[in-house]
Structure formats: C-alpha cells, structure tokens
Amino acid sequence: MEVHAMGYFTALLIMAAAASPPSVEGRWLTEDRKGVVQIAPCGGQMCGRIAQVLDKGPGVPATDVNNPDPKLRGQPILGLLTLWGFRRDGAIWKGGRAYDPKSGRSYRATLGLNADGSLRLTGCVLFLCQSQRWTRLR
C-alpha cells in the first residue's frame, strides 16, 4: 500500500511541475543584440545582470557613465544590475524595474514569455509603455 501511495505522490509532483508556467530564468540576448542579460532568482524575486557585452568599438563605455548618480558612474557595465524586483503573478513577472545604462533611466517593467519562447520586456513611464523582444540563449 505504501509503494502505491508513493507512486501516486510522485506522479502528482511531476504533473504539478509540468503545469507551472515556464520561467524567465536564463540568458537572454537583448533586442538590439548588443548584450546578454542573465535573469536569475535573487531572494524571492527575479533579477537580471549584464552577463556579456557584445557591442564593440571605441565609443562603447566599460562603466555606467550615464548613471544619474555620479558616485555610480564608475561601476562596470559587466555584471551591472539592470532588472530587479520582479515577482511572479501567473505567467507574468511584474512589480519590477528595468534600468537602461544607455540613457541612465529606470522604468516600471513587466516580464513575460511570448508563444515562441522569446521574452517580452515591457517598460513604462507614466502611461506610456514600450516592449522589447529578447531571445533566449541555450
């Protein structure tokens, strides 16, 4: 009897795992193809850091030169926290912020997966929102 109950319990765990929505966790190529962001859990939330800078050339800054806080302008772009505070709400991650090191601005943002498996990052200022499509790297 115990063996049968254990098999049933295992089957329930497998079905529950299969029913949960896919995660946004992973390595993502940004829409402009100039960087890779690693999205991973940080505490009970989801965060993203710049894992790789693909943009090359003499004008590409190595530090966060556009940060509105002068004390932070010397921090390296590589490893920079660009997404933070996202909490899962069904198939969407919301309540977070997205930081754009090119402009030095941060935005209210949501994360979600598109039907094709790409990531939809939507940033908003007041009621104006704009989305980007990021591609998952394997």
N, C-alpha and C positions, 0 to 999 in steps of 0.2 A: 504494500500500500504506500509506503514512504517513497519508493522509487517512482511510482506513478505520479505522485503529487509533485515530486521534484522535477520530473519531465514537463509537467503542466506549467509549473512556475517558470522554468527556463523558456518554454515556448511563449509565455506571456511577456517576458523580458525582451525577447527577440522581436515580437510584434510591436511592443511599445517603442523600441529603438527605431524600427523601420517607419513608424508612424510620425516620429518627430520631424519637424521641418529641417531641411539641410542647413548647415551652419555657414556663416560668412567667414569663419576662421580660415586662414590660409594666406598665400602670397598672391598679390594682385598687381597686374600691370595697369598703370593709370591710363586714362583715355588718351592723353597726349603722347603716350609711350616714352615718357622721359624719366619714369621712375617705377620702382616696385615698392609696394607697401605691404608689410606683414601685419595681418589682423589676427589678434590672439586675445584670450581672456586676460583681464587684469582685475583681480578681485572678483566681484560678482558682475562685472561689466565687460564690455568688449572694447579694445583699444587698437590703434594702428600706428606703426612707426615706419619711417622710411628705411627700407632694408637694402636698397640699391639705387644708385643714381645712374641713369642711362644717358642723360644729356651730357654731352662732352663739348669742350671748347673753352676758349679763353674767357668768355663772358659768364660762365656758369659759376655761381658762388659756391664755396665749400661750407660757408656758415650761413646762419639765419639772418642775413643782412637787412631784411625788410621787416624784422620784428618791431612792433610799436614800442617795446620796452628796450631801451638802449643797452641795458645790462645783459639782455639775452641775445644780442646780435652776434656774439662770438661763438654761440653754441653750434656744433657741427650739424649739417643737414643730414648726414648719415646717422640714423638712429633717432632722428627727431620725432617726437610725438605729434602726430597730425590728426588722429581720430581718438576721441575719448568719451567716456560716459554713456555708451550705448547699452541699453537693456532690451532684452528680447520681449516682444509683445506679439505672440503668434509667429507669423512668418516674417515679421518686420523687426528691425532693431531701431529703437528710437530714443529720444531724450539726450542725444549726444551732440558733440560739437566737432566740426571739421576745421582744421587750420590750413590755410593756403600760404606756404612760405614765399611764393612768388609775389603776393600782394601784402602779406603780413596781416591778413584779416582772418577772423574765425567766424563760423556760421553755425546756426542751429542746423542739425542734419539728421537724416534717417538713412538706414542701410536696408537693402532687400535684394533678394535674388530674382533675376529675370528668368523666364521659362527656359532660355537657352543656357542657364548656369552662370551667366555673367552677373556682376554686381552692379546694382543701381545705387549710387550715392547721390542723395538729394540734399542740397544746401539751401537755406532760406535766410533772407534778410527781410524783416517785417513780413509782408505777404508775398513777396517776390521769391520764387524758388527756381532753381536750375538743377538739372540732373546730369550726371556723368555715367558712362558705362565702362566699367573696369573688367578686364579679362583675367580669369583665374590661371595661375601658372602651376604646372604639375611638378 
